[in-house]
Amino acid sequence: MRILHLLASPFWSGPAENVALLALAQREAGHEVTVAVDRRRTRVSAEEPVVPRLEALGLLDDGGLELSVKSPPWRMARDVWRLRARRVDVVHAHFTHDHLVARWGRPRGAVVVRSVHAPRSLRPSLPRADAYTVPASSVITRLVGRRVRVLPPLVDARFRPAEDRAALRRELGLEGEPLIGMVSTFQPSRRHELGVEAFARLRREKPEARLVLVGDGELVEPVRERVRALGLGERVTFAGYQREDAFARWLRVLDEVWILGLGNDWSARAAAQARASGVRVVAVEEGNLPALADAWVAELTPEAVVAASDSGARVLIRPADNARIAAEILDLYAQAKAGP
């Protein structure tokens, strides 16, 4: 099967990693798979660019698609014509821009599959597709009468429990018990300030606790200011943006991860990565988090976060099985090709 994923983004963020892992698993199952991304926005200093990552994986599509939300109408029309000339069996669109290009540029004999990565994409204007994927089972009811599957987060093999967590903590210069982490971009939807307030409350009961904040973003400095205002400077570590093996190492040293909100990917990939690393997950009931968390935050208050943190032992959940997930999505493609 020839599969073309469309991802109109220049960034290695949001659903990009999940798309790449799905494409890799499909390729390992014997299919011809590439991923087309935004080739117009080449300067992406604020975030890690996606093109080098896909090139390194051998997944980058070179079929001439610009695939950018910043493209003028005539460039988008050119993408439609170029896509229509391609010989593929499946066009798997991941964003609204991709879906529009796929809808009008569907190659002869190909099926169009749309992944909805966040509920905000489910508008009345959602273009028709042959099949859909959603990030959580709670979203399925919004696509009644359509062919749909849940696309859960796939997890890279680098995410695994630490062989010697104490030694790794010493190597990273971390001390404290427990080590609590938040691993996401600093943006309003991730609720870092709530996490800091909850950590201040937790330290009243566990003065040796440490909070590790991994990531970057527009709200880093406001969160730093709040940490200083609460007198937590010596107990909070700002680890900055970490990638690949470095990120996996920071994640596996933690005792617990707090996920207090999701961004533009509701599959809750960070929770799956934490579970695969042997780290307990405390989360709000948002997106796919209920399927992956050990404990749930009942309301968005510091007290509720601390209560969830103290709510019991880790629940064992098997790490993601990428091959199985890829097989289920391939089956969805086959059903779509078979028709009603």
PEUR-V313213 format. One line per field, one symbol per residue. phi: phi as a letter, one per 40 degrees, with the letter a starting at -180 (. if undefined). A space follows every 10 residues. Layout:
# PEUR-V313213
phi->???
This chain:
# PEUR-V313213
phi->.bbbcbbcac bcafcdcccc ccccccccch bcbbbcbcbc ccbbccbccc ddcccccgbc cbcgccfbcc ccdccccccc ccccccbbcb bbcbbddccc ccccbdcdgc bbbbcccadc cccdcdccbc abbbcacccd ccbdgbcabc bcccbcccca cccacccccc ccgbahaccb bbbaccadcc fccccccccd cccccbcccb bbbbibicbd cdcdcccccc gbdcbbbccg cbbfcccccc cccccabbbb ibccbccgdc cccccccgbc bbaccbfcdd cbccabccac bdcccccccc chccccbccd bdcccccccc ccdcccccgd
